[in-house]
Amino acid sequence: MKMTIEHARTTRRISAGALAAVSAVALSGCVGMAPTYGTGKAADTQLMEDVTGMFSLSGTKKREQIDYKPRPELVKPANDEVLPTPQDNITTASAGGAWPESPEARLARVRADATQNRDSLGFEPEVDMPIEKNRRTVRSTRGDDVNLDGSSVSIEKQREDFNRRIAMSNQGSATQRRYLSEPPLEYRQPAATAATDDVGEDEWKKEKRRKAGHTKKSSSWWPF
């Protein structure tokens, strides 16, 4: 009975060893049969190499030294006792006031001017708005319109102001250059022989003459 039990145990051990050997052979066959995807190594083999490579000691490899170059010395003046004068502010430099004014500075200047002259009679602000103010007029004994502040509003003044606004709205003035996109003033001077005062015939006169000629030509078709 005792020999039978020992024989059974030995048989189990041999069977387990044989099974392990067969599994190892099968596993090795699977490893060799795995796809390489064009890399020359199986996927599981490459995975094992990557995992083992993470734990490898790479500190013994000597790294390439970086060639650091020292910075050059600062260039100092030969004589540091006499320093150059600081540069003037570009807005107050000796440019004859030709430096463009910023919108903030212009707004502050216009507000200060309006505040200072708010009680002055006949004061006209620099900024012309579409509706400057509710200009109410009264009729004086002389027949001219006057503002409530006492300033005169004559017909000639209104016509002059209207012509001035028309001239400002039209580009190409021969006496003033308002925008940089406009040509210089010397290019606008007419020739000595040019008829600058002749503005030509009005368009409404041309249209009237054309209609009159068309009507006359149409009526000539009738025999009576």
C-alpha positions in Angstrom: 0.0 0.0 0.0 2.9 2.3 0.8 4.6 1.6 -2.5 1.4 2.4 -4.3 1.1 5.9 -2.7 4.8 6.7 -3.5 4.3 5.6 -7.0 1.3 7.8 -7.4 3.2 10.8 -6.1 6.1 10.2 -8.5 3.7 9.9 -11.4 2.2 13.2 -10.5 5.5 14.9 -10.4 6.6 13.5 -13.7 3.3 14.6 -15.2 3.6 18.1 -13.9 7.2 18.4 -15.2 6.2 17.1 -18.6 3.3 19.6 -18.7 5.6 22.4 -17.7 8.1 21.4 -20.4 5.4 21.2 -23.0 4.1 24.7 -22.0 7.6 26.2 -22.2 8.1 24.7 -25.7 4.7 26.0 -26.8 5.4 29.4 -25.3 8.7 29.6 -27.1 7.1 28.7 -30.3 4.5 31.4 -29.8 7.2 34.0 -29.1 9.0 33.0 -32.3 5.8 33.1 -34.3 4.7 36.6 -33.2 4.5 39.3 -35.9 7.4 41.7 -36.2 5.6 44.5 -38.0 8.7 45.2 -40.1 11.0 45.9 -37.2 12.8 42.6 -37.2 11.7 41.8 -33.6 8.6 40.2 -32.3 6.2 42.5 -30.4 6.5 40.6 -27.1 10.3 40.5 -27.4 10.5 44.2 -28.0 8.2 44.8 -25.1 10.4 42.7 -22.8 13.5 44.6 -23.9 11.8 48.0 -23.4 10.7 47.0 -19.9 14.1 45.6 -18.9 15.7 48.7 -20.4 13.8 51.0 -18.0 15.5 49.4 -15.0 19.0 49.3 -16.5 21.6 51.5 -15.1 22.5 54.2 -17.6 24.4 56.5 -15.3 27.7 55.1 -16.3 27.4 56.5 -19.8 29.4 59.7 -20.2 27.4 62.6 -21.6 28.6 65.1 -24.1 29.9 68.2 -22.5 28.3 71.5 -23.6 30.8 74.2 -24.8 29.9 77.3 -22.8 31.5 80.4 -24.1 32.0 83.3 -21.6 30.1 86.5 -22.3 32.1 89.5 -23.6 32.8 92.4 -21.3 30.6 95.4 -21.3 31.7 98.3 -23.6 32.4 101.2 -21.3 33.1 104.8 -22.5 36.7 106.0 -22.3 35.7 109.0 -20.2 32.9 108.4 -17.7 33.3 111.7 -15.9 31.4 113.7 -18.5 28.1 111.9 -19.4 26.0 112.9 -22.4 22.8 115.0 -21.8 19.6 113.0 -21.6 17.4 113.0 -24.7 14.5 115.5 -24.7 11.0 114.2 -24.7 9.9 113.6 -28.3 6.7 115.5 -27.7 8.5 118.6 -26.5 11.6 118.4 -28.6 12.7 121.2 -30.8 10.6 120.0 -33.7 8.6 123.2 -34.0 5.5 121.6 -32.6 5.2 119.3 -35.6 4.9 116.2 -33.5 1.3 114.8 -33.9 -0.9 115.3 -30.9 -2.3 112.2 -29.2 -6.1 111.8 -29.0 -5.9 111.9 -25.2 -3.9 115.1 -25.1 -6.2 116.8 -27.7 -9.3 115.8 -25.7 -7.8 117.2 -22.5 -6.8 120.4 -24.2 -10.3 120.9 -25.8 -12.0 120.3 -22.5 -9.7 122.7 -20.6 -10.3 125.4 -23.2 -14.1 124.9 -23.1 -14.1 125.0 -19.3 -12.1 128.1 -19.2 -14.2 130.0 -21.8 -17.6 128.6 -20.8 -18.8 132.0 -19.6 -17.3 134.0 -22.6 -19.7 135.6 -25.0 -19.4 134.4 -28.6 -17.0 131.5 -27.7 -17.0 128.8 -30.4 -15.6 125.4 -29.4 -12.8 123.8 -31.5 -14.7 120.6 -32.0 -17.7 121.0 -34.4 -20.3 118.4 -33.7 -23.2 117.6 -36.0 -25.5 119.5 -33.6 -23.3 121.9 -31.7 -26.1 123.3 -29.6 -29.7 124.2 -29.6 -29.2 127.6 -31.2 -32.3 129.6 -30.5 -32.5 133.0 -32.1 -34.5 136.1 -31.5 -35.3 138.9 -33.9 -33.6 142.2 -33.1 -34.9 145.6 -34.1 -32.3 145.8 -36.9 -33.6 142.7 -38.6 -30.6 140.4 -37.9 -30.7 137.2 -36.0 -28.8 137.2 -32.7 -28.1 134.5 -30.2 -29.3 134.6 -26.7 -25.8 135.3 -25.6 -25.7 138.5 -27.6 -23.6 137.4 -30.6 -24.8 138.4 -34.0 -25.9 135.8 -36.6 -26.1 137.8 -39.8 -26.9 136.3 -43.2 -23.4 137.0 -44.4 -22.0 135.2 -41.5 -24.1 132.2 -42.1 -23.2 132.1 -45.8 -19.5 132.4 -45.0 -19.7 129.6 -42.5 -21.6 127.5 -45.0 -19.0 128.1 -47.7 -16.3 127.3 -45.2 -17.8 123.9 -44.3 -18.3 123.1 -48.0 -14.7 123.9 -48.7 -13.5 121.7 -45.8 -15.7 118.8 -46.9 -14.2 118.9 -50.4 -10.8 117.4 -50.9 -8.2 118.8 -53.1 -7.9 122.3 -51.7 -5.2 124.3 -53.3 -4.3 126.1 -50.1 -4.5 123.5 -47.4 -3.5 119.8 -47.1 -5.7 118.0 -44.6 -4.7 114.4 -45.2 -1.4 112.7 -45.9 -3.1 110.8 -48.8 -3.6 114.1 -50.6 -0.8 115.3 -52.9 1.4 118.2 -51.8 0.3 121.7 -52.2 2.9 122.5 -54.9 1.4 119.8 -57.1 -2.0 121.6 -56.9 -0.9 125.0 -58.2 -2.6 125.6 -61.6 -0.7 126.8 -64.6 -0.6 130.5 -65.4 -2.7 129.9 -68.5 -5.3 127.7 -66.8 -8.8 129.0 -66.6 -9.2 128.5 -62.9 -12.3 130.7 -62.5 -14.2 129.0 -65.3 -16.2 126.2 -63.6 -18.1 125.4 -66.8 -21.7 125.2 -67.5 -24.1 123.9 -64.9 -25.5 120.4 -65.4 -29.1 121.5 -65.0 -28.7 123.9 -67.9 -27.2 121.1 -70.1 -30.1 118.9 -69.1 -32.7 121.6 -69.9 -31.1 122.3 -73.3 -31.0 118.5 -74.1 -34.7 118.1 -73.2 -35.7 121.1 -75.2 -33.9 119.7 -78.3 -35.5 116.3 -77.8 -38.9 117.9 -77.6 -38.4 120.0 -80.7 -37.2 117.0 -82.7 -40.1 114.9 -81.6 -42.7 117.5 -82.6 -41.1 117.8 -86.1 -42.4 114.3 -87.0 -46.0 115.4 -87.1 -47.1 116.8 -90.5 -49.2 119.6 -88.9 
